[in-house]
């Protein structure tokens, strides 16, 4: 009865069973029972003495191996048994630590560009966080840190040029890694398709100009929705990889995959990784020690924990191997072993924050009107550029780009959708209108 339960568990794993090679559930169970009865032959004596926990990674590996054996085995063809048995031998021959998965550790601090503080505090917070990371890199050459949002880099470049030069230095060394490819981590539903295109266009342009490379990964850990058009936009921007985390906040249905292909409306696919951890619900266990331990709010991983990551102190049974890594290394390894990954087609629906799309309707209306006006401004600026007609000092095509950058920064998900945080509303409006008021006063005689 217990072995039959194992088979039912195997069948329930999403995306694991690729094909049915048995003719009926009875034959499948019979094949598993036959294989289990023959496993001890030629296997380590301790193979049958170790019990695997219900939620342990090793237990999932055992179920996956059993499923592969079933797919290889033909009950009426004994010559197919040796291939299945070799899979079992490979599983049981793994020694302490060899069977564990690898955690690709990298520093990251997620900073909301718009939150319960003024934009100026966001800039100072970026500087404090990143200078801490730079000091860690000076002491730990293996330290790797990822950072998204071109807008935040642009702010630091303007306010703290010395720090920005240090960041550029460590970008060249491969330790400070720009990710994302967009101007800000925008909302994935409310902005129009053209607005999202401009997010990638302006973001990738900035990363190329300032750091010499385009981003390969779209980095959107915190958003209120995931439009089905995003994979196509990513592909068009030279991005084939996607990382998010907000799906762990679903209220009802647990998202079934952690690594999968996300397919857009036109068939474009991007390799997607959804880290399973949700810090709001994690239990304080030793197994979770690899989670980032900070030096304080909004700062990087501490030097103390870098020692453990570097030395792999936790390399014991049931604990993963931990290594300092990078997004490119992680996704490259996932791409090399992606043949069994599932594909999710269409929108990634987030079961939370739904009400943000119906509150403050005047803000949504204003957003759409601005998108339309920006189209008209760009047409006029393009005509002026093509005819070499001056519209006034500073008001050429470059001014159109400036307006676009000013507008898309407000597509930060908490700015354009939420708006139930009154400080965000008030300060965002003040930030938005400041350049226009400046232009008005400059033109008054």
C-alpha positions in Angstrom: 0.0 0.0 0.0 2.8 2.4 0.8 4.5 1.7 -2.5 1.3 2.4 -4.3 1.1 5.7 -2.4 4.6 6.6 -3.7 3.4 6.1 -7.3 0.4 8.4 -6.7 2.8 11.0 -5.3 5.0 10.8 -8.4 2.0 11.3 -10.7 1.0 14.4 -8.8 4.2 16.3 -9.4 3.5 18.9 -12.1 5.5 18.6 -15.3 7.4 15.5 -14.2 5.6 12.8 -16.1 6.4 13.5 -19.7 4.8 10.5 -21.4 2.8 7.4 -20.4 4.8 4.3 -21.5 2.5 2.0 -19.5 -0.9 0.8 -20.5 -2.9 1.5 -17.4 -2.4 2.4 -13.8 -2.2 -1.3 -12.7 0.8 -2.0 -15.0 2.5 1.1 -13.7 2.2 0.1 -10.1 3.3 -3.4 -10.9 6.4 -2.1 -12.6 7.3 0.0 -9.6 6.8 -2.9 -7.3 9.0 -5.1 -9.4 11.7 -2.5 -9.5 11.6 -1.9 -5.8 11.9 -5.6 -5.1 15.1 -5.7 -7.2 16.7 -2.4 -6.0 18.8 -4.0 -3.1 20.8 -6.1 -5.6 24.2 -4.5 -6.1 23.3 -1.3 -4.2 24.9 0.0 -1.0 23.9 -1.8 2.1 22.6 1.4 3.6 20.3 2.2 0.7 17.1 0.7 2.3 17.9 2.1 5.8 17.6 5.8 5.2 14.1 7.4 5.5 13.5 10.5 3.4 11.4 13.4 4.8 8.1 14.4 3.2 9.3 17.8 2.2 13.1 17.3 1.8 14.8 17.9 -1.5 16.2 14.4 -1.4 12.7 13.0 -1.2 11.6 14.9 -4.3 14.7 13.6 -6.1 13.7 10.0 -5.1 10.2 10.5 -6.5 11.6 12.0 -9.7 14.0 9.1 -10.1 11.2 6.6 -9.6 9.1 8.3 -12.2 12.0 8.2 -14.7 12.3 4.5 -14.0 8.7 3.9 -14.7 8.9 5.8 -18.0 11.9 3.7 -19.1 10.5 0.3 -18.0 8.3 -1.9 -20.2 6.6 -4.6 -18.0 6.5 -7.1 -20.8 10.1 -6.4 -21.9 12.6 -7.4 -19.3 15.5 -6.0 -21.4 14.3 -2.5 -20.4 14.9 -3.2 -16.7 18.7 -2.6 -16.6 18.4 1.0 -17.8 15.8 1.7 -15.1 17.9 -0.1 -12.5 21.0 2.0 -13.4 19.0 5.1 -12.5 18.4 3.6 -9.0 22.1 2.8 -8.7 23.1 6.4 -9.6 20.6 7.7 -7.0 21.8 5.4 -4.1 25.5 5.8 -4.9 25.5 9.6 -4.2 27.4 10.4 -1.0 26.9 13.1 1.6 26.4 16.4 -0.1 26.6 15.1 -3.6 22.9 14.7 -3.9 22.0 18.2 -2.7 21.0 21.0 -4.9 23.0 24.2 -5.2 22.0 27.5 -3.9 23.3 30.4 -6.1 23.8 33.1 -3.5 24.1 36.8 -4.5 23.5 40.0 -2.7 20.5 42.2 -3.5 18.6 44.9 -1.7 15.2 45.7 -3.1 14.5 49.4 -2.7 11.1 50.8 -3.6 11.6 54.0 -5.7 8.3 55.2 -4.4 7.4 54.3 -0.8 6.5 56.0 2.5 9.3 58.6 2.2 10.2 61.4 -0.2 12.0 60.6 -3.4 15.1 62.3 -2.0 15.2 59.7 0.8 15.1 57.0 -1.9 18.2 58.5 -3.4 20.0 58.6 0.0 18.9 55.1 0.8 20.4 53.8 -2.5 23.7 55.5 -1.7 23.8 54.1 1.9 23.0 50.6 0.7 25.4 50.6 -2.3 28.4 52.1 -0.4 28.0 49.3 2.2 28.1 46.8 -0.6 31.2 48.4 -2.1 33.0 48.2 1.3 32.1 44.5 1.5 33.5 44.0 -2.0 36.8 45.6 -0.9 37.1 43.0 1.8 35.6 40.0 -0.1 36.7 39.7 -3.7 34.1 36.9 -4.2 31.2 39.1 -3.2 28.5 39.5 -5.9 25.7 42.0 -5.8 22.8 42.5 -8.2 21.0 45.8 -8.6 18.1 46.8 -10.9 16.3 50.1 -11.9 18.2 52.5 -14.2 16.5 55.4 -12.5 18.2 54.7 -9.2 21.6 54.5 -10.9 20.8 57.8 -12.6 19.9 59.4 -9.3 23.1 58.2 -7.6 25.2 59.3 -10.6 23.7 62.8 -10.2 23.9 63.1 -6.4 27.0 61.0 -5.7 29.3 60.9 -8.7 32.2 59.5 -6.7 30.1 56.5 -5.6 28.9 56.0 -9.1 32.5 55.8 -10.4 33.2 53.1 -7.8 30.1 51.2 -8.9 31.3 51.3 -12.5 34.7 49.9 -11.4 33.1 46.9 -9.7 30.8 46.4 -12.6 33.8 45.9 -14.8 35.2 43.4 -12.2 32.0 41.4 -12.4 31.0 41.9 -8.8 28.4 44.6 -9.0 25.9 43.3 -11.6 23.2 45.6 -13.1 20.1 43.6 -13.9 16.5 44.3 -15.1 16.9 46.2 -18.3 14.1 48.6 -17.4 14.0 52.2 -16.2 12.2 51.2 -13.0 10.6 48.0 -11.8 7.2 48.9 -13.2 3.7 47.6 -12.8 3.0 44.8 -15.3 -0.6 45.6 -16.1 -1.7 49.2 -16.1 0.9 50.9 -18.4 0.2 50.6 -22.1 2.3 48.3 -24.4 4.2 51.4 -25.7 5.0 52.5 -22.2 6.4 49.1 -21.4 8.5 49.2 -24.6 9.9 52.6 -23.4 10.7 51.0 -20.0 13.0 48.5 -21.8 14.2 51.0 -24.4 15.4 53.7 -21.9 16.6 51.1 -19.4 18.7 49.1 -21.8 20.1 52.3 -23.3 21.2 53.5 -19.9 22.9 50.2 -18.9 24.7 50.1 -22.3 25.9 53.7 -22.1 27.0 53.6 -18.4 28.2 50.0 -18.0 28.9 48.8 -21.5 26.4 45.9 -21.6 22.8 45.2 -22.1 20.9 43.3 -19.4 20.1 39.7 -20.1 17.6 39.3 -17.3 14.3 41.1 -16.6 14.2 41.6 -12.8 10.8 42.2 -11.4 10.5 40.8 -7.9 7.8 43.2 -6.7 4.9 44.0 -9.0 1.1 44.0 -8.9 0.6 41.9 -12.1 2.2 40.2 -15.0 0.7 41.0 -18.5 0.8 38.2 -21.1 2.5 40.6 -23.5 5.7 40.8 -21.3 7.5 37.8 -22.8 7.3 39.3 -26.3 8.5 42.6 -25.1 11.4 41.0 -23.3 12.4 39.0 -26.4 12.3 42.2 -28.4 14.6 43.9 -26.0 17.2 41.2 -26.1 16.1 39.6 -22.8 15.4 35.8 -22.5 15.4 35.4 -18.8 13.0 36.6 -16.1 13.1 36.6 -12.3 10.2 37.4 -10.0 9.1 36.7 -6.5 5.7 38.3 -5.8 3.8 35.2 -6.9 4.5 33.7 -3.5 2.0 36.2 -2.1 -1.0 34.5 -3.8 -3.9 34.4 -1.5 -5.6 31.1 -2.6 -3.7 29.1 -5.1 0.0 28.3 -4.7 1.8 28.8 -7.9 2.8 25.3 -9.1 6.3 26.0 -10.6 9.5 27.6 -9.5 11.5 27.3 -12.7 9.5 27.2 -16.0 9.1 28.8 -19.4 6.7 31.7 -19.6 5.0 32.0 -23.0 3.5 35.2 -24.3 0.6 35.8 -26.6 2.7 35.5 -29.8 4.5 32.3 -28.6 7.6 34.1 -27.3 9.2 32.2 -24.4 11.5 33.3 -21.6 13.1 31.1 -19.0 11.5 32.2 -15.7 12.7 31.6 -12.1 10.5 32.2 -9.2 12.4 31.7 -5.9 10.3 29.6 -3.6 11.1 31.5 -0.4 8.5 33.9 1.2 10.2 35.7 4.0 6.9 36.7 5.5 6.0 33.0 6.2 9.4 31.3 6.7 10.0 29.3 9.8 13.2 29.9 11.8 15.0 26.6 10.9 18.6 25.8 10.4 17.8 24.8 6.8 16.8 28.4 6.1 20.2 29.8 7.2 21.1 30.5 3.6 18.6 33.3 3.5 20.1 36.7 3.4 21.2 38.1 6.7 21.5 41.8 6.6 23.7 44.4 8.4 20.5 46.5 8.9 17.5 47.5 7.0 18.1 47.9 3.2 21.7 46.9 3.4 23.7 44.0 2.0 24.7 40.6 3.2 26.9 40.6 6.3 30.6 39.7 6.2 29.9 37.0 8.9 27.5 35.1 6.6 29.9 35.5 3.6 32.3 33.4 5.5 29.8 30.5 5.8 28.8 30.8 2.1 32.5 30.8 1.1 33.5 27.8 3.2 30.3 25.8 2.7 30.0 25.1 6.4 26.5 23.8 6.0 27.5 21.0 3.6 25.6 18.2 5.3 22.7 15.9 4.5 19.4 17.8 3.8 21.3 21.1 3.4 22.1 22.5 0.0 25.5 23.5 -1.3 25.9 27.3 -1.3 28.1 29.3 -3.6 28.4 32.9 -4.5 27.1 33.2 -8.0 25.5 35.6 -10.5 22.2 35.7 -12.4 24.0 34.7 -15.6 25.6 31.7 -14.0 22.3 30.6 -12.5 20.3 30.9 -15.7 23.0 29.4 -17.8 22.9 26.2 -15.6 19.1 26.2 -15.8 19.2 26.5 -19.6 21.5 23.6 -19.8 19.0 21.4 -17.9 15.7 22.8 -19.1 14.3 19.9 -21.2 11.8 18.8 -18.5 10.6 22.3 -17.6 6.9 23.1 -17.8 5.5 26.0 -19.9 3.0 28.6 -18.6 1.1 30.3 -21.3 -0.6 33.7 -20.9 -0.9 36.0 -17.9 0.7 35.2 -14.6 -2.2 36.2 -12.3 -1.3 37.6 -8.9 -4.0 36.9 -6.4 -3.4 40.0 -4.4 -3.6 43.8 -4.8 -6.5 43.4 -7.2 -8.3 46.5 -5.8 -5.4 48.8 -6.8 -6.6 48.8 -10.4 -10.0 50.2 -9.5 -9.1 52.8 -6.9 -8.2 56.5 -7.6 -9.8 56.4 -11.1 -8.6 59.9 -11.8 -5.0 58.8 -11.6 -5.6 56.0 -14.1 -7.3 58.5 -16.4 -4.4 60.9 -16.1 -2.0 58.1 -16.8 -3.7 57.3 -20.0 -4.0 60.9 -21.1 -0.3 61.4 -20.5 0.5 58.3 -22.6 -1.5 59.9 -25.5 0.1 63.3 -25.1 3.6 61.8 -25.1 2.8 60.2 -28.4 1.8 63.6 -29.8 4.9 65.3 -28.3 7.2 62.8 -29.8 5.6 63.2 -33.3 6.1 67.0 -33.0 9.7 66.6 -31.8 10.5 64.2 -34.6 9.1 66.6 -37.2 11.2 69.4 -35.6 14.3 67.3 -35.7 13.8 66.2 -39.3 13.2 69.8 -40.5 15.8 71.3 -38.1 13.1 73.5 -36.7 13.8 74.8 -33.2 10.9 74.7 -30.9 12.7 76.7 -28.3 15.8 76.2 -26.2 16.0 72.6 -24.9 12.7 71.7 -26.5 14.0 69.4 -29.3 13.8 65.6 -29.5 16.0 65.3 -26.5 13.3 67.0 -24.5 10.8 64.4 -25.7 13.1 61.7 -24.3 13.3 63.6 -21.0 9.6 63.7 -20.7 9.4 60.0 -21.4 11.9 59.2 -18.7 10.0 61.5 -16.3 6.8 59.7 -17.1 7.9 56.1 -17.0 9.5 56.5 -13.5 5.9 57.0 -12.3 5.0 53.6 -13.6 6.6 52.2 -10.5 3.9 49.8 -9.4 3.2 51.6 -6.1 3.0 54.9 -7.9 0.7 54.3 -10.8 -1.6 51.6 -9.3 -1.7 51.8 -5.5 -2.2 55.4 -4.5 -3.8 54.5 -1.3 -0.6 55.6 0.5 -1.3 59.3 0.7 2.4 60.3 1.0 3.2 58.5 -2.2 0.4 60.3 -4.0 1.4 63.8 -2.8 5.1 63.5 -3.2 4.9 61.8 -6.6 2.7 64.6 -8.0 5.1 67.2 -6.6 8.0 65.4 -8.2 6.2 65.1 -11.5 5.2 68.7 -11.8 8.4 70.2 -10.6 10.2 70.2 -14.0 7.1 71.7 -15.7 6.9 74.6 -13.2 10.6 75.2 -13.7 10.1 75.5 -17.5 7.2 77.9 -16.9 9.1 80.2 -14.7 12.1 80.1 -17.1 10.0 81.3 -19.9 8.3 84.2 -18.0 9.9 87.5 -19.1 
